[in-house]
Amino acid sequence: MDRPDHFVSATALAESFSMAMSQMTEHIMQQNQQFQSAVIEQLNQRQPVQEFKVEGTSMPHFSGMPDESVDEFIFRAKMFMQGKNLNYDDQRNNARVVAMLASSLRAGAASWYHTRVAIEQRPIGNMADFHEALAREFVPQICSIAFVRPCESANRRKASMIMSLSSVA
């Protein structure tokens, strides 16, 4: 017995509809999986790392005095930030890291930073730039003062020797 033409076309139509639905379902599942992966990646990037409270220690201070070391200040600041679980190399933390460093400046160093940022409008963007700018400003002063002191004491010794020799003669 032969099937009527309308039955054959309904079967072909159902098969083609079923194939199209299968392809569409597969495509939607792929898109959904890509979307989920993208959302998970974004959530992982945005999730802040928990910062710890460090007890028994505090952020070091730097005044720019001759007996202070820029490198030691930066080293101790890095150690403090590591203790707080704050990644000072992460670009997302740059503003916080620079703010922590700047708020730890005292006396002449604080005045220098204020002048640079507020008056000269030359902000510092990250820890490496902060370290470089601080060293450029304060290391030469410290070195020149370190060389002046031995000269002053040598001049005092020389003057003392001259006084001693003149009293002997």
C-alpha positions in Angstrom: 0.0 0.0 0.0 1.3 3.3 -1.0 1.5 6.2 1.4 -0.2 9.4 0.4 2.0 12.3 -0.7 1.0 14.5 2.2 2.1 11.8 4.6 5.6 11.6 3.0 6.0 15.3 3.0 5.0 15.4 6.7 7.6 12.8 7.5 10.3 14.6 5.6 9.3 17.9 7.3 9.4 16.3 10.7 12.8 14.8 10.1 14.2 18.1 8.8 12.6 19.9 11.8 14.1 17.4 14.2 17.6 17.9 12.6 17.3 21.7 12.8 16.2 21.5 16.4 19.1 19.2 17.2 21.6 21.6 15.6 20.0 24.6 17.3 20.1 22.8 20.7 23.8 22.0 20.2 24.6 25.6 19.2 22.7 27.0 22.2 24.6 24.6 24.6 27.9 25.7 23.1 27.0 29.4 23.6 25.8 28.7 27.1 29.1 27.0 28.0 31.1 29.8 26.5 29.0 32.3 28.5 29.4 30.4 31.7 33.2 30.2 31.2 33.4 33.9 30.6 31.3 34.7 33.7 33.4 32.4 35.9 36.6 34.0 34.6 35.3 37.5 35.3 34.2 36.5 38.8 37.6 35.1 39.5 39.3 38.3 38.3 37.0 40.5 40.4 37.1 38.5 43.6 39.4 40.5 45.9 42.1 38.7 47.8 41.4 38.8 51.5 43.7 41.3 53.2 45.0 40.4 56.6 45.3 42.6 59.6 48.9 42.6 60.8 49.3 42.9 64.5 52.5 43.9 66.3 53.9 45.8 63.4 53.1 48.9 61.4 53.9 50.5 58.1 57.4 52.0 58.2 57.9 55.8 58.1 60.4 57.8 56.0 61.3 61.4 56.8 64.2 61.9 54.3 66.7 62.3 57.1 70.4 61.6 56.4 70.4 58.5 58.7 67.5 56.9 56.8 67.7 54.6 53.8 65.2 54.8 50.9 65.9 51.2 50.1 65.3 50.1 53.6 62.0 52.0 53.8 60.8 50.4 50.5 62.0 46.9 51.7 60.2 47.2 55.0 57.0 48.6 53.3 57.0 45.6 50.9 57.4 43.2 53.8 54.5 44.9 55.6 52.3 44.6 52.5 53.2 41.0 52.1 52.2 40.4 55.7 48.8 42.0 54.9 48.5 39.8 51.8 48.5 42.8 49.6 50.2 42.2 46.2 52.1 45.5 45.6 53.0 44.4 42.1 49.4 43.9 41.0 48.3 46.9 38.8 44.9 46.8 40.4 46.5 47.7 43.8 48.7 50.6 42.5 46.5 53.4 43.9 46.3 51.7 47.3 50.0 50.9 47.5 51.0 54.5 46.5 48.6 55.9 49.1 50.0 53.7 51.8 53.6 54.7 50.9 52.7 58.4 50.7 50.9 58.4 54.0 54.0 56.9 55.6 56.1 59.9 54.6 57.0 62.4 57.3 58.8 65.8 57.6 60.8 66.7 54.5 59.7 63.6 52.6 56.1 64.5 53.1 56.7 68.0 51.9 58.5 66.7 48.8 55.6 64.4 48.0 53.0 67.1 48.5 54.9 69.5 46.3 55.3 66.9 43.6 51.7 65.7 43.5 49.6 68.7 44.6 51.6 71.6 43.3 53.6 70.3 40.4 50.8 67.9 39.3 53.2 65.0 38.9 51.5 61.9 40.4 53.3 58.6 41.0 51.6 55.6 39.6 53.1 52.5 41.3 55.6 51.3 43.9 58.6 51.1 41.4 58.1 54.7 40.3 57.7 55.8 43.9 60.9 54.1 44.9 62.8 55.6 42.0 61.4 59.1 42.6 62.1 58.9 46.4 65.7 57.7 45.7 66.3 60.4 43.1 65.2 63.0 45.6 66.8 61.8 48.8 69.7 59.5 48.1 72.0 62.3 46.7 71.2 64.5 49.8 72.1 61.6 52.1 75.3 60.8 50.2 76.4 64.5 50.1 75.8 64.8 53.9 77.7 61.6 54.5 80.7 63.1 52.8 80.4 66.4 54.6 80.6 64.9 58.1 84.0 63.2 57.6 85.3 66.4 56.1 84.1 68.4 59.1 85.6 66.0 61.6 88.9 66.0 59.6 88.9 69.8 59.6 88.3 69.7 63.4 91.2 67.3 63.8 93.4 69.4 61.6 92.5 72.6 63.6 93.1 70.7 66.8 96.6 69.6 65.6 97.4 73.2 64.6 96.4 74.4 68.0 98.4 71.7 69.7 101.5 72.5 67.6 101.2 76.2 68.2 101.0 75.7 71.9 104.1 73.5 71.9 106.2 76.1 70.0 
